[in-house]
Amino acid sequence: MNKCNMQLRHMTRKVMTEQKNNAKVIVM
């Protein structure tokens, strides 16, 4: 369960980072 939680957190972080990069591209 803990391992799954860590994986989920990593996925969320990855998605947030991608959204941040996409936002940067849109702004530019």
Phi and psi in radians as a Rosetta constraint file:
Dihedral C 1 N 2 CA 2 C 2 CIRCULARHARMONIC -1.076 0.35
Dihedral N 2 CA 2 C 2 N 3 CIRCULARHARMONIC -0.745 0.35
Dihedral C 2 N 3 CA 3 C 3 CIRCULARHARMONIC -1.061 0.35
Dihedral N 3 CA 3 C 3 N 4 CIRCULARHARMONIC -0.756 0.35
Dihedral C 3 N 4 CA 4 C 4 CIRCULARHARMONIC -1.100 0.35
Dihedral N 4 CA 4 C 4 N 5 CIRCULARHARMONIC -0.714 0.35
Dihedral C 4 N 5 CA 5 C 5 CIRCULARHARMONIC -1.078 0.35
Dihedral N 5 CA 5 C 5 N 6 CIRCULARHARMONIC -0.760 0.35
Dihedral C 5 N 6 CA 6 C 6 CIRCULARHARMONIC -1.070 0.35
Dihedral N 6 CA 6 C 6 N 7 CIRCULARHARMONIC -0.748 0.35
Dihedral C 6 N 7 CA 7 C 7 CIRCULARHARMONIC -1.094 0.35
Dihedral N 7 CA 7 C 7 N 8 CIRCULARHARMONIC -0.757 0.35
Dihedral C 7 N 8 CA 8 C 8 CIRCULARHARMONIC -1.091 0.35
Dihedral N 8 CA 8 C 8 N 9 CIRCULARHARMONIC -0.731 0.35
Dihedral C 8 N 9 CA 9 C 9 CIRCULARHARMONIC -1.104 0.35
Dihedral N 9 CA 9 C 9 N 10 CIRCULARHARMONIC -0.718 0.35
Dihedral C 9 N 10 CA 10 C 10 CIRCULARHARMONIC -1.096 0.35
Dihedral N 10 CA 10 C 10 N 11 CIRCULARHARMONIC -0.742 0.35
Dihedral C 10 N 11 CA 11 C 11 CIRCULARHARMONIC -1.085 0.35
Dihedral N 11 CA 11 C 11 N 12 CIRCULARHARMONIC -0.789 0.35
Dihedral C 11 N 12 CA 12 C 12 CIRCULARHARMONIC -1.076 0.35
Dihedral N 12 CA 12 C 12 N 13 CIRCULARHARMONIC -0.741 0.35
Dihedral C 12 N 13 CA 13 C 13 CIRCULARHARMONIC -1.089 0.35
Dihedral N 13 CA 13 C 13 N 14 CIRCULARHARMONIC -0.728 0.35
Dihedral C 13 N 14 CA 14 C 14 CIRCULARHARMONIC -1.098 0.35
Dihedral N 14 CA 14 C 14 N 15 CIRCULARHARMONIC -0.784 0.35
Dihedral C 14 N 15 CA 15 C 15 CIRCULARHARMONIC -1.096 0.35
Dihedral N 15 CA 15 C 15 N 16 CIRCULARHARMONIC -0.755 0.35
Dihedral C 15 N 16 CA 16 C 16 CIRCULARHARMONIC -1.088 0.35
Dihedral N 16 CA 16 C 16 N 17 CIRCULARHARMONIC -0.695 0.35
Dihedral C 16 N 17 CA 17 C 17 CIRCULARHARMONIC -1.127 0.35
Dihedral N 17 CA 17 C 17 N 18 CIRCULARHARMONIC -0.728 0.35
Dihedral C 17 N 18 CA 18 C 18 CIRCULARHARMONIC -1.124 0.35
Dihedral N 18 CA 18 C 18 N 19 CIRCULARHARMONIC -0.720 0.35
Dihedral C 18 N 19 CA 19 C 19 CIRCULARHARMONIC -1.105 0.35
Dihedral N 19 CA 19 C 19 N 20 CIRCULARHARMONIC -0.680 0.35
Dihedral C 19 N 20 CA 20 C 20 CIRCULARHARMONIC -1.075 0.35
Dihedral N 20 CA 20 C 20 N 21 CIRCULARHARMONIC -0.803 0.35
Dihedral C 20 N 21 CA 21 C 21 CIRCULARHARMONIC -1.101 0.35
Dihedral N 21 CA 21 C 21 N 22 CIRCULARHARMONIC -0.726 0.35
Dihedral C 21 N 22 CA 22 C 22 CIRCULARHARMONIC -1.104 0.35
Dihedral N 22 CA 22 C 22 N 23 CIRCULARHARMONIC -0.711 0.35
Dihedral C 22 N 23 CA 23 C 23 CIRCULARHARMONIC -1.089 0.35
Dihedral N 23 CA 23 C 23 N 24 CIRCULARHARMONIC -0.714 0.35
Dihedral C 23 N 24 CA 24 C 24 CIRCULARHARMONIC -1.060 0.35
Dihedral N 24 CA 24 C 24 N 25 CIRCULARHARMONIC -0.783 0.35
Dihedral C 24 N 25 CA 25 C 25 CIRCULARHARMONIC -1.102 0.35
Dihedral N 25 CA 25 C 25 N 26 CIRCULARHARMONIC -0.752 0.35
Dihedral C 25 N 26 CA 26 C 26 CIRCULARHARMONIC -1.102 0.35
Dihedral N 26 CA 26 C 26 N 27 CIRCULARHARMONIC -0.730 0.35
Dihedral C 26 N 27 CA 27 C 27 CIRCULARHARMONIC -1.115 0.35
Dihedral N 27 CA 27 C 27 N 28 CIRCULARHARMONIC -0.746 0.35
